[in-house]
C-alpha cells in the first residue's frame, strides 16, 4: 500500500498544480509558486510563536495567510510601483523569506523548527502519518485527505470560475468592458495557488510542487490550442510523472519527489522535440522546406493561434 499512497499523493498534487499552473503559464506568472513557497516561512514561525503548537493545521493556517499576503504584495508592487511582475515576485519572496529566517534564528533556535523542516517535506514519509479510529480502523495517511480536499476546492474554483478565468486571462480589456472584475479573478487565482502550495509542500516537498505548477502546463502548451485540452493534458502529464517517477526512484534508489520532477522534465523534453507543431524537428523540417522554395499550404502548417 505504500506505493499506492505515494503515487496517489503525487497525482493529487499534480492535478491540482496543473490546473492552476495552466493559468499561471498563460498569464506569464509561472514563478509565483516559487515565491509563495518561500514567503510562507514567517507565517509558519509566527503561528508557532502565538500558539506554541507545532501541529500541522496551526502551521498550515499561518503559512496559508502569509501565502495570500505574498500574492497581494506581488500584485500591489506591480500595479502601484509600476515595476515588472518578475521583479515584484523577487522583491516579495526574498523580503518575506528573510523575515522568516530572522524570526527562526531569534525566537525558535531552541526547538526543532528551521527553514528546511518547514519548507521541504518528503513524500516517502507521507504513509507514516495515518488517521486511525479507536477501534483500530485506518483511513489512510492524513496528508492524502488534505491533498484530496485541496483538489476538490481547486476543481470547484476552475469549473465554477472557468469563464471568468478564461476571459481575464486572454483579454483583460474585454473582460473589463463586460463588467468582469479582473482584480477579483487575479486575486482568486493567487489565493488558490497559495493554498495549493501550502497544503502540498508539507506532504510532497516544495520542489515537486514547483515542478508540477510549471512543467506539465508548459508541456501541454506545446501540444494544444484549446484551453480545455490544455487543462486535461497538463493533468495527465502530471499523473504520468507521478506514477513513472515513483518507479524511477525505486530503480535508482533515490529521492521520489526528485524522480517525479525529473520525469516531468523528461516528458517536456520529448514533447519539445517531437511536438507536431512546436517541436524542434517540425520547425527544422519547416525551415528546410522554406529554404528549398516549396510552397506551404495553410493546412500543412497552420498558424499557431490558440483557439480558446
C-alpha positions in Angstrom: 0.0 0.0 0.0 3.0 2.3 0.5 3.5 2.7 -3.3 -0.2 3.3 -3.8 -0.3 6.1 -1.2 2.8 7.8 -2.6 1.6 7.7 -6.2 -1.8 8.9 -5.2 -0.4 11.8 -3.2 1.8 12.8 -6.2 -1.1 12.5 -8.5 -3.4 14.7 -6.3 -0.8 17.4 -6.1 0.0 17.1 -9.9 -3.6 17.6 -10.9 -4.2 20.5 -8.5 -1.0 22.2 -9.6 -1.5 21.5 -13.3 -5.0 23.1 -13.3 -3.7 26.3 -11.7 -0.4 26.2 -13.4 -2.1 26.3 -16.8 -3.5 29.8 -16.0 -0.2 30.9 -14.5 1.7 29.9 -17.7 -0.8 31.7 -19.9 -0.6 34.8 -17.6 3.2 34.6 -17.7 3.3 34.2 -13.9 4.9 30.8 -13.7 7.3 31.6 -10.8 4.6 32.8 -8.4 4.6 29.3 -6.8 8.3 29.6 -6.1 7.7 33.0 -4.5 4.9 31.8 -2.3 6.7 28.6 -1.1 9.5 30.8 0.3 7.2 33.6 1.5 5.2 31.4 3.9 8.1 30.9 6.3 7.4 34.0 8.5 3.7 32.9 8.7 4.7 29.4 10.0 7.1 30.9 12.6 4.6 33.5 13.8 1.8 30.8 14.0 4.1 28.7 16.2 5.1 31.6 18.4 1.5 32.6 19.0 0.1 29.1 19.6 3.2 27.3 20.9 1.9 24.3 18.9 3.6 22.5 16.0 0.5 20.6 14.8 0.0 20.6 11.1 -3.2 22.7 11.0 -1.7 25.5 13.1 1.4 25.9 10.9 -0.7 25.4 7.7 -3.0 28.2 8.7 -0.1 30.6 9.3 1.5 29.6 6.1 -1.7 30.0 4.1 -2.3 33.5 5.4 1.2 34.5 4.6 0.9 33.0 1.1 -2.2 35.1 0.4 -0.4 38.1 1.7 2.6 37.4 -0.6 0.3 37.2 -3.6 -1.3 40.5 -2.6 2.0 42.2 -2.2 3.3 40.9 -5.6 0.3 42.5 -7.4 0.5 45.7 -5.3 4.1 46.2 -6.1 3.4 45.5 -9.8 0.5 47.9 -10.1 1.4 50.7 -7.6 5.1 50.8 -8.0 4.8 50.1 -11.7 7.7 47.5 -11.7 7.7 44.4 -13.8 5.9 41.3 -12.4 9.1 39.2 -12.2 10.8 42.0 -10.2 7.8 42.3 -7.8 7.9 38.5 -7.3 11.6 38.6 -6.5 11.3 41.5 -4.0 8.3 40.0 -2.2 9.6 36.5 -1.7 13.2 37.5 -0.7 11.9 40.0 1.8 9.4 37.7 3.4 11.8 34.8 3.4 14.5 36.9 5.1 12.0 37.9 7.8 11.2 34.2 8.4 14.9 33.3 8.7 15.4 36.1 11.2 12.4 35.1 13.3 13.7 31.5 13.4 17.2 32.4 14.4 15.9 34.9 17.0 13.0 33.1 18.6 12.9 29.5 17.5 16.6 28.5 18.0 15.9 26.1 20.9 13.3 23.9 19.1 13.2 21.7 16.1 11.9 24.3 13.7 14.1 25.6 10.8 13.7 26.8 7.3 14.3 23.3 5.9 11.9 21.4 8.0 9.0 23.8 7.5 9.6 24.3 3.7 10.6 20.9 2.5 8.5 17.8 3.1 9.3 14.3 1.9 6.7 12.3 0.0 8.2 9.0 1.1 7.3 9.7 4.7 3.6 10.5 3.9 2.2 7.0 4.6 3.7 7.0 8.1 1.1 9.6 9.5 -2.3 7.9 9.3 -5.8 8.5 10.7 -6.7 5.6 13.0 -10.0 5.2 14.8 -10.3 3.9 18.4 -11.3 0.6 17.0 -8.1 0.4 15.0 -9.5 1.1 11.6 -7.2 3.1 9.4 -8.5 5.8 7.0 -5.1 6.2 5.3 -2.5 8.9 5.6 -3.6 12.3 6.9 -1.8 14.0 4.0 -3.9 12.2 1.4 -7.1 13.7 2.9 -5.6 17.2 2.9 -4.5 16.9 -0.7 -7.9 15.5 -1.7 -9.7 18.4 0.0 -7.4 20.8 -1.8 -8.0 19.1 -5.2 -11.8 19.4 -4.7 -11.5 23.1 -3.9 -9.3 23.7 -6.9 -11.7 21.8 -9.2 -14.7 23.8 -7.9 -12.8 27.0 -8.4 -11.8 26.2 -12.0 -15.1 24.7 -13.0 -17.3 27.4 -11.5 -15.0 30.2 -12.4 -14.0 28.9 -15.8 -15.4 31.7 -17.9 -14.1 34.4 -15.7 -10.6 32.9 -15.6 -10.7 32.4 -19.4 -11.7 35.9 -20.3 -9.5 37.7 -17.8 -6.5 35.6 -18.9 -6.7 36.2 -22.6 -8.4 39.6 -22.9 -8.5 41.7 -19.7 -9.7 44.8 -21.5 -12.7 43.0 -23.0 -13.4 41.5 -19.6 -13.4 44.9 -18.0 -15.7 46.2 -20.7 -18.1 43.4 -19.9 -18.0 44.4 -16.3 -16.0 41.4 -15.2 -13.6 42.2 -12.4 -10.0 41.3 -13.5 -8.8 42.0 -9.9 -11.2 39.5 -8.4 -10.2 36.7 -10.6 -6.5 37.5 -10.3 -6.6 37.5 -6.5 -8.8 34.4 -6.6 -6.2 32.6 -8.7 -3.4 33.8 -6.5 -5.2 32.7 -3.4 -5.8 29.2 -4.9 -2.2 28.9 -5.8 -1.2 30.0 -2.3 -3.4 27.4 -0.6 -2.4 24.6 -3.0 1.3 25.4 -2.5 0.9 25.4 1.3 -1.3 22.3 1.5 1.1 20.4 -0.7 4.6 21.2 0.2 4.5 19.7 3.7 3.4 16.3 2.2 5.4 16.1 -1.0 8.1 18.8 -0.8 8.3 22.3 -2.2 10.5 21.3 -5.2 7.8 18.9 -6.5 5.1 21.4 -6.1 7.0 24.0 -8.1 7.7 21.4 -10.8 4.1 20.4 -11.1 3.0 24.1 -11.2 5.1 24.8 -14.2 6.2 21.8 -16.2 3.0 19.8 -17.1 1.2 23.0 -18.1 4.2 24.1 -20.2 4.3 20.7 -21.8 0.6 20.8 -22.7 1.0 24.3 -24.1 3.2 22.8 -26.8 0.5 20.4 -27.9 -2.8 22.1 -28.0 -4.6 25.3 -29.0 -7.6 24.9 -26.7 -7.8 25.8 -23.0 -9.9 22.8 -22.0 -7.5 20.4 -23.8 -4.5 22.1 -22.2 -6.0 21.6 -18.7 -6.7 18.0 -19.3 -3.3 17.3 -20.9 -1.5 19.1 -18.1 -3.3 17.0 -15.5 -2.5 13.7 -17.5 1.2 14.6 -17.8 1.3 15.3 -14.0 -0.2 11.9 -13.2 2.2 10.2 -15.6 5.2 11.9 -14.0 3.9 10.9 -10.5 3.4 7.2 -11.4 6.6 6.8 -13.5 8.7 8.9 -11.1 7.9 6.6 -8.2 9.2 3.5 -10.1 12.1 5.5 -11.5 13.1 6.4 -7.9 12.9 2.7 -7.0 15.2 1.8 -9.9 17.8 4.5 -9.0 17.2 4.1 -5.2 16.9 7.9 -5.0 14.6 10.7 -3.9 11.0 10.0 -5.0 10.0 13.7 -5.3 13.1 14.4 -7.3 12.4 11.5 -9.6 8.9 12.7 -10.2 10.1 16.2 -11.1 12.8 14.7 -13.3 10.4 12.6 -15.2 8.1 15.6 -15.6 11.0 17.4 -17.2 11.8 14.4 -19.4 8.2 14.4 -20.7 8.6 18.1 -21.5 11.8 17.4 -23.4 10.2 14.7 -25.5 7.3 16.9 -26.4 9.6 19.8 -27.1 11.5 17.7 -29.6 8.7 15.8 -31.2 5.6 18.0 -30.9 3.7 18.2 -34.3 3.6 22.0 -34.4 6.0 23.4 -31.8 8.6 20.7 -31.8 12.2 21.2 -32.8 12.0 18.5 -35.5 8.9 20.0 -37.0 10.4 23.5 -37.1 13.5 22.2 -38.7 11.6 20.4 -41.4 9.5 23.5 -42.0 12.6 25.7 -42.3 14.1 23.2 -44.7 11.0 23.3 -46.9 11.0 27.1 -46.8 14.7 27.3 -47.8 14.1 24.8 -50.6 11.4 27.1 -52.1 8.5 24.7 -51.7 5.1 26.2 -51.3 3.4 25.7 -47.9 -0.3 25.4 -47.6 -2.3 26.7 -44.7 -3.5 23.2 -44.0 0.1 21.9 -43.8 1.4 24.5 -41.5 -1.4 26.3 -39.7 -0.8 29.5 -37.8 0.0 29.0 -34.1 -3.1 30.9 -32.8 -4.6 29.4 -29.7 -8.3 28.8 -30.0 -9.6 29.1 -26.5 
